[in-house]
Amino acid sequence: MNTLQTGGHDVRRANASALQLELGLALGGKVASSVCFASVTGLDELILRVAAERVAEQRQDCVIAVYADEEAVTPESYLLLLRHHHQVLASKVVPSSIGYDEPIVLMAEDRERQFAIDRRGILAELPIEAPTKRPRNHRRAAERIAATAEALGPLVGPAGARCGDVFLDSRGNVTAAAAA
């Protein structure tokens, strides 16, 4: 069976890599990114707290793809955990594509802010641009992420955890896959 159609680690890894690329971040660069990407099935207060603690400890913002269940092939939502002074802010975000040649941005659910990767490779909060709010641009972003994930699918390898993958379970335990 094709895991890109049946769920599992491969489809989630491909989606995270696709979002990373579409935001304008390179994959596998020599310099560590200031943003990490994770996935979770369902989201509750315990998982959110543990993820926020990890963001603070690792000093890395995090975009979490939230899946409805283990078989889901696309996230039902995204959550951004953003370091801000001595705290971690959580904001539900929606990817938005304001142009095919422009990196995707993340619009906060309150529709007042957007987040984008700046020229230094850091996730920055920006004033919202009107096109970011348009539903067609949200659909375009979802289509771009899906197309890139499909293209990356064969490159993520067989099912199973890889070094660097981050998992959050229903009890709030964070597991990072270690090198083999």
Secondary structure, 3 states (H helix, E strand, C coil): CCHHHHCCHHHHHHHHHHHHHHHCCCCCCCCCCCEEEEEEECCCHHHHHHHHHHHHHHCCEEEEEEECCCCCCCCCEEEEEEEECCEEEEEEEEEECCCCCCCCEEEECCCCEEEEECCCCCEEEEECCHHHHCHHHHHHHHHHHHHHHHHHHHHCCCCCCCCCCEEECCCCCEEECCCC
